[in-house]
């Protein structure tokens, strides 16, 4: 459990970071700094500052392209990447005049699947709803392929020689 001593220790660490900044003449982008309190926190963190500027307290933060929430659940991250993936998948269909299935599949693998799998080792979904949100991107994409609309999702994956994301080993 966080207490006032912990908050003081954290502020001292921030002050030491400012000293390091001055020593090495490297600037800290205070506008990009914030506090993300994970778990139950009864102690106020609103007093933490860098260069006298109070740090905002956020419910989530993006680091290396992964959205981390205060409850450590990946749902927010999954919703963000699924929305981007749908946009990219739609762009593939709008961009290619050819409806060649292999070319569209390759476009999906290069531009969409890598987005869906990026850093999945860190945010690996365990809830069925989250897995379904990710899988929905592929279901919608494969259904739009010429001659695939009436096929079941598993039949579409089989014809395209694609494992489901749920069964696919994580890309490291």
Wavefront OBJ file of the C-alpha trace (Angstrom):
o trace
v 0.000 0.000 0.000
v 1.319 3.427 -0.967
v 1.976 5.879 1.873
v 3.306 9.423 2.221
v 6.889 8.135 2.576
v 6.564 6.421 -0.805
v 5.274 9.634 -2.375
v 8.187 11.582 -0.873
v 10.633 8.967 -2.176
v 9.125 9.229 -5.636
v 9.374 13.031 -5.574
v 13.027 12.762 -4.532
v 13.620 10.417 -7.475
v 12.019 12.978 -9.785
v 14.237 15.687 -8.303
v 17.281 13.464 -8.884
v 16.154 13.096 -12.502
v 16.096 16.894 -12.828
v 19.628 17.043 -11.366
v 20.743 14.400 -13.879
v 19.126 16.466 -16.646
v 21.109 19.535 -15.600
v 24.383 17.610 -15.247
v 24.141 16.006 -18.683
v 22.445 18.987 -20.362
v 19.618 16.836 -21.649
v 16.124 18.200 -21.331
v 13.122 16.334 -19.978
v 9.941 16.855 -21.961
v 7.699 17.653 -18.999
v 4.683 17.910 -21.340
v 5.009 14.170 -21.958
v 5.277 13.278 -18.270
v 2.350 12.054 -16.197
v 1.490 9.818 -13.265
v -0.181 6.455 -13.804
v -1.257 4.945 -10.516
v -1.732 1.196 -10.805
v -4.071 -0.463 -8.341
v -5.774 1.069 -5.343
v -4.073 4.215 -4.172
v -5.308 6.022 -1.093
v -2.409 8.458 -1.021
v -2.619 11.559 -3.172
v -0.147 11.729 -6.011
v -1.253 15.149 -7.238
v 1.747 16.813 -5.553
v 4.353 15.130 -7.784
v 6.181 17.613 -9.987
v 9.080 18.087 -12.377
v 10.628 21.557 -12.569
v 7.828 22.773 -10.317
v 5.175 21.694 -12.843
v 2.585 19.370 -11.341
v 2.291 16.097 -13.209
v -1.202 15.171 -14.398
v -2.691 11.916 -13.128
v -3.913 9.723 -15.992
v -6.024 6.578 -16.139
v -3.940 5.297 -19.065
v -0.693 5.979 -20.836
v 0.889 4.931 -24.131
v 4.435 3.615 -24.042
v 6.175 2.057 -27.050
v 2.814 1.863 -28.827
v 1.066 -0.082 -26.066
v -1.719 1.540 -24.056
v -1.355 0.687 -20.366
v -4.343 1.330 -18.077
v -4.436 1.713 -14.316
v -6.163 -1.683 -14.002
v -3.497 -3.349 -16.239
v -6.213 -4.858 -18.465
v -5.515 -4.737 -22.210
v -9.085 -3.817 -23.289
v -8.352 -0.153 -24.058
v -5.257 -1.092 -26.057
v -7.160 -3.770 -27.967
v -9.982 -1.371 -28.835
v -7.473 1.211 -30.103
v -5.547 -1.232 -32.293
v -8.733 -2.887 -33.592
v -10.055 0.507 -34.726
v -6.752 1.259 -36.492
v -6.706 -2.226 -38.028
v -10.245 -1.782 -39.418
v -9.154 1.526 -40.966
v -6.104 -0.071 -42.573
v -8.135 -3.039 -43.855
v -10.656 -0.675 -45.416
v -7.814 1.323 -46.979
v -6.482 -1.859 -48.594
v -9.821 -2.497 -50.305
v -10.068 1.147 -51.415
v -6.462 1.304 -52.644
v -6.250 -1.823 -54.798
v -8.118 -1.885 -58.087
v -7.336 -5.573 -58.440
v -9.424 -7.928 -56.345
v -6.722 -10.600 -56.473
v -7.121 -12.542 -53.236
v -3.403 -13.280 -52.793
v -2.473 -9.622 -53.216
v -5.180 -8.465 -50.780
v -4.160 -11.167 -48.303
v -0.529 -10.038 -48.541
v -1.599 -6.429 -47.947
v -3.524 -7.542 -44.880
v -0.597 -9.553 -43.507
v 1.868 -6.712 -44.014
v -0.211 -3.715 -42.925
v -2.921 -5.051 -40.599
v -1.817 -8.258 -38.916
v 1.457 -6.759 -37.712
v -0.550 -4.017 -36.013
v -2.773 -6.599 -34.318
v 0.211 -8.622 -33.129
v 2.647 -5.849 -32.187
v 3.935 -6.482 -28.645
v 1.161 -9.021 -28.027
v 3.445 -10.798 -25.566
v 2.980 -7.808 -23.263
v -0.769 -7.234 -23.610
v -1.827 -10.796 -24.458
v -5.635 -10.948 -24.340
v -7.178 -13.498 -22.029
v -10.814 -12.398 -22.051
v -13.046 -13.847 -24.767
v -14.415 -10.372 -25.541
v -10.907 -9.040 -26.214
v -9.969 -11.989 -28.412
v -13.223 -11.549 -30.330
v -12.501 -7.831 -30.877
v -9.173 -8.695 -32.497
v -10.547 -11.635 -34.469
v -13.438 -9.476 -35.751
v -10.964 -7.503 -37.862
v -9.993 -10.654 -39.770
v -13.570 -11.917 -39.973
v -14.689 -8.674 -41.600
v -11.678 -8.519 -43.951
v -11.951 -12.124 -45.155
v -15.695 -11.803 -45.684
v -15.088 -8.926 -48.123
v -12.835 -11.034 -50.365
v -14.351 -11.995 -53.705
v -16.305 -15.269 -53.390
v -15.798 -15.576 -49.602
v -18.941 -13.829 -48.334
v -21.091 -16.962 -47.890
v -18.346 -19.116 -46.384
v -17.945 -19.619 -42.654
v -15.049 -17.874 -40.964
v -13.188 -21.145 -40.398
v -13.654 -22.096 -44.083
v -12.295 -18.689 -45.133
v -9.241 -19.118 -42.887
v -8.673 -22.626 -44.252
v -8.867 -21.471 -47.900
v -6.498 -18.584 -47.163
v -4.183 -20.895 -45.185
v -4.341 -18.644 -42.123
v -4.514 -19.831 -38.510
v -6.889 -17.942 -36.234
v -5.140 -15.263 -34.210
v -6.115 -17.118 -31.082
v -4.248 -20.258 -32.209
v -1.356 -18.464 -33.921
v 1.844 -18.505 -31.893
v 2.869 -15.032 -30.723
v 5.323 -13.235 -32.942
v 8.326 -12.262 -30.820
l 1 2 3 4 5 6 7 8 9 10 11 12 13 14 15 16 17 18 19 20 21 22 23 24 25 26 27 28 29 30 31 32 33 34 35 36 37 38 39 40 41 42 43 44 45 46 47 48 49 50 51 52 53 54 55 56 57 58 59 60 61 62 63 64 65 66 67 68 69 70 71 72 73 74 75 76 77 78 79 80 81 82 83 84 85 86 87 88 89 90 91 92 93 94 95 96 97 98 99 100 101 102 103 104 105 106 107 108 109 110 111 112 113 114 115 116 117 118 119 120 121 122 123 124 125 126 127 128 129 130 131 132 133 134 135 136 137 138 139 140 141 142 143 144 145 146 147 148 149 150 151 152 153 154 155 156 157 158 159 160 161 162 163 164 165 166 167 168 169 170 171 172
